[in-house]
């Protein structure tokens, strides 16, 4: 016992130090980039998005969500560029572009995109009275936003060998609604890539993430997507044990935010769950999301990017 008595002050100091490290580590959890994509953190990001309320372009919820995205991406060390898009005399949409080149000068560019606006009307809701109100937009598309934000935190950009552009499109989710055009944000971004001083020029590939958080989702390859790019990502999913979610079969073309890139001649694909029954309804709530599903998609992208973002040009 004499050794315990002799060193009890030192032992007490070590214990206090250990508790302090644990406490401040807890405070910093989620603020310091890690090398592992976290589905739980992504889920918390989706919760924060839904908490703003509907993020319909031109509304307070959309502005607040966009401002929060800009602030967080900047704090995570990404260079943020805003691309304004004039919709009407009173409504201006904003694409939010986050850029990270790592240590590589003049590295090739890869784009990962998602839309952060939510739909203006729940026009697919089984209750007709709900067709005049906006849906919560949890899976469509707080899920995609959550995955990009968690990638911004966890991705080792140096390992990718690329300049990575995370792009959050505005005004993209109102196709077939009176007074709205489809894919406004993604179309304006893809067209702006032709401008001499616009960021993220000459991308090698563009990957779009949308509706990727539901528990039982199946993600197929749509026929309009670049097959070599899609195959590389789906093969990565299989290697990390996510082959039950990423089904390597082609389905009918999806018209999504990857479409403007395809039209511009850029290899592009979309990660999109086609079996989600609550799209554009009031049932698209946060309880429909699943942290494991978010982790499956985010980890697949993280592994593919950090593996060099390679794919065959076919």
PEJODA-V98885 format. One record per run of one state. SS is the DSSP state (@ for helix, = for strand, . for the rest). FROM is the first residue (numbers start at 1). LEN is the number of residues. If there is no record, write none. Layout:
BEGIN
<<SS;FROM;LEN> <SS;FROM;LEN>>
END
This chain:
BEGIN
<<.;1;1> <@;2;5> <.;7;1> <@;8;21> <.;29;10> <@;39;13> <.;52;8> <@;60;16> <.;76;3> <=;79;8> <.;87;5> <=;92;9> <.;101;8> <=;109;7> <.;116;12> <@;128;5> <.;133;5> <@;138;17> <.;155;2> <@;157;4> <.;161;2> <=;163;7> <.;170;14> <@;184;9> <.;193;10> <=;203;8> <.;211;3> <=;214;1> <.;215;4> <=;219;4> <.;223;4> <@;227;13> <.;240;6> <=;246;6> <.;252;7> <@;259;5> <.;264;4> <=;268;6> <.;274;12> <@;286;3> <=;289;1> <.;290;1> <@;291;16> <.;307;8>>
END
